[in-house]
Amino acid sequence: MDVGGTFTDFVVLDPQRGRLQLKRPTSRPDPSEGILAGLQELGVSQCVLSHGTTAATNVALERRGPRTALVTTLGFGDVLSLGRGQRLDLYALLPPARPTLVPPELCFEVNERLDARGQVLRPLDLGECERLAARLSSLGVEAVAVCLLFAYLNGEHERALGKILTRHGLAPSLSHQVDPQPKEYERASTTVLQAYVAPSLERYLENLSASLSQADLWVVRSSGSVCRPREAVERAVGCLLSGPAAGLRGAWQLAREQGLSKIMTVDVGGTSTDVALCDGSLPYLEESSVAGLPFRCPQTDIQTVGAGGGSIAGLDAGGLLQVGPRSAGSQPGPACYGQGGPATVTDALLLLGRLPEQLAGGRLRLDRQASWRALEELSERLELPVLETAAAILALAEHNMAQALRLISLERGYDPRLFVLMAFGGGGASHATALADQLGMRRVVIPAQPGLLCAQGAMLAPWQADEQRAWLAPLDDVEAQLQTWTARARSLLRQRAPAGKLTWNHQCEIRYRGQGSSLWLKAGARLQERFHALHLRRFGYHRPQQALELVSTLLRATLERPRPEACESEPCAGPRATSQPACWGLPPRPGTIQVYPGYPKDWVAGPARLDTMDGTVWIGTGWRARRIADGSLIMESLPLEEEHEE
């Protein structure tokens, strides 16, 4: 299952009952209530349950974590406020303060110091630590992030301080365990996020585990893998991108089954749009941010923009139309939900005939008149007709989505025309052909159940575990030590793994000596040569004569879980297409389109609409679509002369 900002999705594979699926609004403020109600409705109790969750993400976004403090080395208490030298807004004369979860008055220092090799220069004063712990307790602090200088090379001082904090009833997070890498600001920010979200995630998973006593519960992590609830809490920062990672895992599995090696994915939900690029493999990165807060952990490379079905349309300070990033969520939701919500992208789609008047298999009925009233108020302020306002909202939202796709393709040196666009999520198929047109892409794939792909991807997620070490040494000098460390790391990971055959992925973080930025490469032959080539591609230059420095290494063990049986896809749509009014283009042109209850087995030219239980497909002008053997939908851009004939 996948808990999103608007809907909670369930996919069940039962040996006796076959495939079951359900889509229901996410319950607020406690998502677990909707989870339990959905499982009860499906008649599921004893099961293996893979759970994609936004519990950690929402705590960070909504700033509702516990009172958290930071403890660092004497002289470095301003690390969170200073951050890096980059200006967040180049043109702001008075730039806003850098976002942080810990106010300056809760940043404390201890008089200790390690050198750049991890050797003790100034011992930790245990009496000072006892006094600090007592003071933190008196201030009502619940969680403490401990980030001492060079602790990633020697965690002795952090462990001693952590024991004292624990004795005083505080919950410490130690940076050498959370993020054992150089760069003080990123390590401190990651450790603070861990301390901030872990208590809430722990309560959530404990309550869910107790309610699902017969379920074998697994939690999806940002890397697209799964872990036990206890592991999820110990590395809560690794669950910040849980749901989107499951969707990308499902999309890549489908691409491999169809023989595709180059895909770009667009996952449009109620709150945001998540995009990714796969060029022969799943993309990974080690650093990201949430709500302006940087953090580091192994994760799939997914970029997010605040444009989804629930994105609110309004006017900015200059009186221009703005769509997102604020979202109406599931409560009150878009205006058409009938709960007094604002005008959103979903309302625009409904008025333009791009959505049916009921979603989630009839569970959610949409109020067209409520959408009209909400957009009418906005259109009066814009001095535009209502349908033109709806078309403008849609065009602006799709422009924002396309910008995210350009970021992961053109701005990284990839030609999007060489890739297939795979669209999923509740709203991905509604925008797919428009996005493909903007990037010059000519082929789109829609999964058989696009709105449930994140839940289905959670079923496919393997178990993974990582071992990481910082080196900060010339690459040539540590090659022998690297082999010894790798053997020891393999042994440790085998001890932690469930029974089964492990596969290994060894990555190295390398940079030119003296350089600030680094690149990750797969370990193996021709490492230096491959680094120079990647640096040339990424930054436009390389320096083959300059010495290389090994920053850190990451060894990942992966264990594939038993694959569920293949899912039965929806039956082919019969000749039950109906004609309905709709508008398309900008300015919008009214007309009549064919609406099909499912994916047609023969080619259908756009404009047309396909309605399914978990999503709506819009076939744009100049496109055609049909169902293929595995139940997916393939859409192709028509040549200009054929488009003219249509």
ChimeraX attribute file (.defattr): number of C-alpha atoms within 10 A of each C-alpha:
attribute: neighborCount
match mode: 1-to-1
recipient: residues
	/A:1	30
	/A:2	30
	/A:3	26
	/A:4	24
	/A:5	25
	/A:6	24
	/A:7	22
	/A:8	23
	/A:9	27
	/A:10	23
	/A:11	22
	/A:12	23
	/A:13	18
	/A:14	13
	/A:15	9
	/A:16	6
	/A:17	8
	/A:18	12
	/A:19	15
	/A:20	14
	/A:21	18
	/A:22	21
	/A:23	23
	/A:24	20
	/A:25	22
	/A:26	23
	/A:27	19
	/A:28	14
	/A:29	8
	/A:30	11
	/A:31	20
	/A:32	19
	/A:33	14
	/A:34	18
	/A:35	23
	/A:36	16
	/A:37	13
	/A:38	21
	/A:39	16
	/A:40	11
	/A:41	10
	/A:42	15
	/A:43	10
	/A:44	14
	/A:45	16
	/A:46	11
	/A:47	14
	/A:48	13
	/A:49	17
	/A:50	25
	/A:51	26
	/A:52	32
	/A:53	27
	/A:54	20
	/A:55	24
	/A:56	27
	/A:57	21
	/A:58	16
	/A:59	19
	/A:60	20
	/A:61	13
	/A:62	9
	/A:63	14
	/A:64	13
	/A:65	22
	/A:66	19
	/A:67	17
	/A:68	25
	/A:69	26
	/A:70	29
	/A:71	24
	/A:72	22
	/A:73	19
	/A:74	14
	/A:75	11
	/A:76	19
	/A:77	20
	/A:78	14
	/A:79	19
	/A:80	24
	/A:81	15
	/A:82	12
	/A:83	17
	/A:84	14
	/A:85	6
	/A:86	7
	/A:87	11
	/A:88	13
	/A:89	10
	/A:90	8
	/A:91	8
	/A:92	9
	/A:93	7
	/A:94	7
	/A:95	11
	/A:96	10
	/A:97	9
	/A:98	14
	/A:99	14
	/A:100	18
	/A:101	20
	/A:102	20
	/A:103	14
	/A:104	15
	/A:105	9
	/A:106	16
	/A:107	19
	/A:108	19
	/A:109	19
	/A:110	20
	/A:111	14
	/A:112	17
	/A:113	20
	/A:114	21
	/A:115	14
	/A:116	12
	/A:117	13
	/A:118	16
	/A:119	12
	/A:120	15
	/A:121	10
	/A:122	11
	/A:123	11
	/A:124	20
	/A:125	14
	/A:126	14
	/A:127	10
	/A:128	12
	/A:129	19
	/A:130	15
	/A:131	11
	/A:132	19
	/A:133	23
	/A:134	15
	/A:135	12
	/A:136	20
	/A:137	15
	/A:138	9
	/A:139	12
	/A:140	13
	/A:141	18
	/A:142	19
	/A:143	28
	/A:144	30
	/A:145	28
	/A:146	29
	/A:147	32
	/A:148	28
	/A:149	27
	/A:150	23
	/A:151	28
	/A:152	27
	/A:153	20
	/A:154	19
	/A:155	20
	/A:156	15
	/A:157	20
	/A:158	24
	/A:159	19
	/A:160	14
	/A:161	23
	/A:162	21
	/A:163	13
	/A:164	20
	/A:165	23
	/A:166	14
	/A:167	11
	/A:168	13
	/A:169	14
	/A:170	21
	/A:171	20
	/A:172	27
	/A:173	27
	/A:174	27
	/A:175	28
	/A:176	23
	/A:177	17
	/A:178	26
	/A:179	26
	/A:180	22
	/A:181	24
	/A:182	19
	/A:183	13
	/A:184	21
	/A:185	20
	/A:186	22
	/A:187	24
	/A:188	28
	/A:189	27
	/A:190	28
	/A:191	28
	/A:192	32
	/A:193	29
	/A:194	31
	/A:195	31
	/A:196	30
	/A:197	28
	/A:198	26
	/A:199	19
	/A:200	19
	/A:201	25
	/A:202	19
	/A:203	12
	/A:204	17
	/A:205	21
	/A:206	14
	/A:207	12
	/A:208	19
	/A:209	16
	/A:210	10
	/A:211	14
	/A:212	18
	/A:213	11
	/A:214	13
	/A:215	17
	/A:216	14
	/A:217	19
	/A:218	24
	/A:219	26
	/A:220	33
	/A:221	32
	/A:222	24
	/A:223	29
	/A:224	31
	/A:225	27
	/A:226	30
	/A:227	20
	/A:228	15
	/A:229	22
	/A:230	14
	/A:231	14
	/A:232	21
	/A:233	23
	/A:234	18
	/A:235	21
	/A:236	26
	/A:237	29
	/A:238	24
	/A:239	30
	/A:240	30
	/A:241	25
	/A:242	30
	/A:243	27
	/A:244	36
	/A:245	29
	/A:246	33
	/A:247	30
	/A:248	33
	/A:249	25
	/A:250	22
	/A:251	30
	/A:252	24
	/A:253	16
	/A:254	19
	/A:255	19
	/A:256	13
	/A:257	10
	/A:258	12
	/A:259	9
	/A:260	16
	/A:261	15
	/A:262	18
	/A:263	23
	/A:264	23
	/A:265	26
	/A:266	32
	/A:267	29
	/A:268	30
	/A:269	26
	/A:270	27
	/A:271	24
	/A:272	23
	/A:273	25
	/A:274	28
	/A:275	26
	/A:276	25
	/A:277	26
	/A:278	22
	/A:279	13
	/A:280	12
	/A:281	12
	/A:282	18
	/A:283	15
	/A:284	16
	/A:285	15
	/A:286	15
	/A:287	14
	/A:288	21
	/A:289	13
	/A:290	15
	/A:291	12
	/A:292	12
	/A:293	19
	/A:294	19
	/A:295	24
	/A:296	21
	/A:297	20
	/A:298	19
	/A:299	23
	/A:300	25
	/A:301	23
	/A:302	22
	/A:303	18
	/A:304	18
	/A:305	20
	/A:306	23
	/A:307	28
	/A:308	33
	/A:309	31
	/A:310	32
	/A:311	30
	/A:312	29
	/A:313	29
	/A:314	20
	/A:315	14
	/A:316	10
	/A:317	7
	/A:318	6
	/A:319	10
	/A:320	10
	/A:321	18
	/A:322	17
	/A:323	27
	/A:324	23
	/A:325	16
	/A:326	16
	/A:327	26
	/A:328	23
	/A:329	24
	/A:330	21
	/A:331	17
	/A:332	17
	/A:333	26
	/A:334	31
	/A:335	27
	/A:336	29
	/A:337	22
	/A:338	16
	/A:339	14
	/A:340	15
	/A:341	21
	/A:342	25
	/A:343	30
	/A:344	33
	/A:345	29
	/A:346	28
	/A:347	33
	/A:348	30
	/A:349	22
	/A:350	21
	/A:351	23
	/A:352	22
	/A:353	20
	/A:354	28
	/A:355	24
	/A:356	20
	/A:357	15
	/A:358	16
	/A:359	20
	/A:360	19
	/A:361	15
	/A:362	11
	/A:363	13
	/A:364	15
	/A:365	15
	/A:366	22
	/A:367	18
	/A:368	18
	/A:369	14
	/A:370	21
	/A:371	27
	/A:372	22
	/A:373	16
	/A:374	22
	/A:375	27
	/A:376	20
	/A:377	13
	/A:378	22
	/A:379	20
	/A:380	12
	/A:381	14
	/A:382	16
	/A:383	11
	/A:384	14
	/A:385	13
	/A:386	22
	/A:387	23
	/A:388	19
	/A:389	24
	/A:390	32
	/A:391	23
	/A:392	23
	/A:393	27
	/A:394	24
	/A:395	18
	/A:396	18
	/A:397	27
	/A:398	21
	/A:399	16
	/A:400	19
	/A:401	25
	/A:402	22
	/A:403	17
	/A:404	19
	/A:405	28
	/A:406	18
	/A:407	15
	/A:408	20
	/A:409	19
	/A:410	13
	/A:411	11
	/A:412	12
	/A:413	13
	/A:414	15
	/A:415	14
	/A:416	22
	/A:417	14
	/A:418	14
	/A:419	22
	/A:420	22
	/A:421	26
	/A:422	28
	/A:423	28
	/A:424	34
	/A:425	28
	/A:426	29
	/A:427	27
	/A:428	28
	/A:429	28
	/A:430	25
	/A:431	26
	/A:432	29
	/A:433	28
	/A:434	21
	/A:435	23
	/A:436	22
	/A:437	16
	/A:438	14
	/A:439	17
	/A:440	13
	/A:441	20
	/A:442	20
	/A:443	23
	/A:444	25
	/A:445	26
	/A:446	25
	/A:447	24
	/A:448	24
	/A:449	22
	/A:450	30
	/A:451	30
	/A:452	27
	/A:453	30
	/A:454	32
	/A:455	26
	/A:456	28
	/A:457	29
	/A:458	32
	/A:459	29
	/A:460	21
	/A:461	28
	/A:462	19
	/A:463	22
	/A:464	23
	/A:465	18
	/A:466	18
	/A:467	18
	/A:468	20
	/A:469	21
	/A:470	17
	/A:471	21
	/A:472	19
	/A:473	15
	/A:474	17
	/A:475	20
	/A:476	12
	/A:477	11
	/A:478	14
	/A:479	12
	/A:480	9
	/A:481	10
	/A:482	15
	/A:483	11
	/A:484	10
	/A:485	17
	/A:486	18
	/A:487	10
	/A:488	12
	/A:489	19
	/A:490	17
	/A:491	11
	/A:492	13
	/A:493	19
	/A:494	15
	/A:495	9
	/A:496	11
	/A:497	16
	/A:498	13
	/A:499	9
	/A:500	11
	/A:501	11
	/A:502	17
	/A:503	11
	/A:504	13
	/A:505	12
	/A:506	17
	/A:507	17
	/A:508	20
	/A:509	22
	/A:510	25
	/A:511	23
	/A:512	24
	/A:513	17
	/A:514	10
	/A:515	10
	/A:516	8
	/A:517	9
	/A:518	18
	/A:519	15
	/A:520	19
	/A:521	17
	/A:522	16
	/A:523	16
	/A:524	11
	/A:525	8
	/A:526	8
	/A:527	14
	/A:528	18
	/A:529	10
	/A:530	14
	/A:531	23
	/A:532	20
	/A:533	15
	/A:534	17
	/A:535	17
	/A:536	13
	/A:537	13
	/A:538	14
	/A:539	10
	/A:540	10
	/A:541	12
	/A:542	16
	/A:543	12
	/A:544	13
	/A:545	8
	/A:546	11
	/A:547	14
	/A:548	21
	/A:549	22
	/A:550	22
	/A:551	23
	/A:552	20
	/A:553	23
	/A:554	21
	/A:555	21
	/A:556	19
	/A:557	21
	/A:558	19
	/A:559	20
	/A:560	15
	/A:561	14
	/A:562	10
	/A:563	10
	/A:564	13
	/A:565	11
	/A:566	10
	/A:567	16
	/A:568	13
	/A:569	14
	/A:570	15
	/A:571	12
	/A:572	16
	/A:573	16
	/A:574	12
	/A:575	9
	/A:576	10
	/A:577	16
	/A:578	11
	/A:579	12
	/A:580	13
	/A:581	13
	/A:582	22
	/A:583	22
	/A:584	17
	/A:585	15
	/A:586	14
	/A:587	13
	/A:588	16
	/A:589	13
	/A:590	14
	/A:591	12
	/A:592	14
	/A:593	19
	/A:594	18
	/A:595	21
	/A:596	21
	/A:597	18
	/A:598	24
	/A:599	28
	/A:600	20
	/A:601	17
	/A:602	13
	/A:603	15
	/A:604	19
	/A:605	22
	/A:606	21
	/A:607	21
	/A:608	23
	/A:609	28
	/A:610	24
	/A:611	20
	/A:612	20
	/A:613	22
	/A:614	22
	/A:615	25
	/A:616	26
	/A:617	30
	/A:618	25
	/A:619	26
	/A:620	23
	/A:621	18
	/A:622	20
	/A:623	27
	/A:624	22
	/A:625	28
	/A:626	18
	/A:627	24
	/A:628	16
	/A:629	9
	/A:630	16
	/A:631	20
	/A:632	20
	/A:633	23
	/A:634	18
	/A:635	24
	/A:636	20
	/A:637	24
	/A:638	18
	/A:639	11
	/A:640	10
	/A:641	9
	/A:642	11
	/A:643	15
	/A:644	9
	/A:645	6
	/A:646	12
